[in-house]
Amino acid sequence: MKNEKKDSYWIPKQMYCPNCGTLSIGYQREGLTEFECSRCLTVFVRSYKNRRQDLLLITIPKGKVRLT
């Protein structure tokens, strides 16, 4: 998919939610991939540092609890 505003490409990626295990689809742009789980509403952002290291930031909405 091409974003007309910034002339950059959005690449679809899949990842399992680290909180509940549901398969989520997010879009990668400029080294960041943002996912939102449809089951537990957890938002997680994956950034690629190098070929051996990824950084995963997990945000759980207010009023929800972490399952694992």
C-alpha positions as CSV (number, residue, x, y, z in Angstrom):
1,M,0.0,0.0,0.0
2,K,1.4,3.4,-0.8
3,N,0.8,6.4,1.4
4,E,0.2,9.4,-0.8
5,K,1.2,12.0,1.9
6,K,4.7,11.0,2.7
7,D,5.4,8.9,-0.4
8,S,6.4,5.9,1.8
9,Y,5.3,2.3,1.7
10,W,3.3,0.4,4.3
11,I,4.2,-3.3,4.5
12,P,1.7,-5.7,6.2
13,K,3.2,-8.0,8.9
14,Q,1.8,-10.7,11.2
15,M,2.7,-11.4,14.8
16,Y,1.1,-13.2,17.7
17,C,-0.1,-11.0,20.6
18,P,2.4,-11.4,23.5
19,N,-0.5,-11.0,26.0
20,C,-3.2,-13.5,24.7
21,G,-1.7,-15.3,21.7
22,T,-4.1,-14.0,19.0
23,L,-2.7,-13.5,15.5
24,S,-2.6,-9.8,14.8
25,I,-1.8,-7.9,11.6
26,G,0.1,-4.6,11.6
27,Y,1.8,-2.4,9.1
28,Q,5.5,-1.6,8.9
29,R,6.8,1.8,8.0
30,E,10.3,3.1,8.5
31,G,11.5,0.3,10.8
32,L,8.4,0.4,13.1
33,T,5.5,-2.0,13.1
34,E,2.4,-1.2,15.2
35,F,-0.1,-3.9,16.1
36,E,-3.4,-3.8,18.0
37,C,-4.9,-7.0,19.3
38,S,-8.6,-7.4,18.4
39,R,-9.2,-9.7,21.4
40,C,-7.5,-8.0,24.4
41,L,-7.0,-4.5,22.9
42,T,-3.3,-4.5,23.7
43,V,-1.2,-2.2,21.5
44,F,2.4,-3.3,20.8
45,V,5.1,-1.7,18.7
46,R,8.0,-3.6,17.3
47,S,11.1,-1.8,16.2
48,Y,13.9,-3.4,14.4
49,K,17.4,-2.5,15.7
50,N,19.6,-4.9,13.8
51,R,19.4,-8.5,12.5
52,R,19.8,-9.9,16.0
53,Q,17.8,-7.5,18.1
54,D,14.2,-6.3,18.1
55,L,12.5,-4.0,20.6
56,L,8.9,-4.7,21.7
57,L,6.9,-2.0,23.5
58,I,3.6,-3.4,25.0
59,T,0.8,-1.1,26.2
60,I,-2.2,-2.5,27.9
61,P,-5.3,-0.3,28.0
62,K,-6.7,1.1,31.3
63,G,-9.1,-1.2,33.0
64,K,-7.6,-4.3,31.5
65,V,-5.3,-6.8,33.1
66,R,-2.2,-8.6,31.7
67,L,-3.1,-12.2,31.0
68,T,0.4,-13.8,31.2
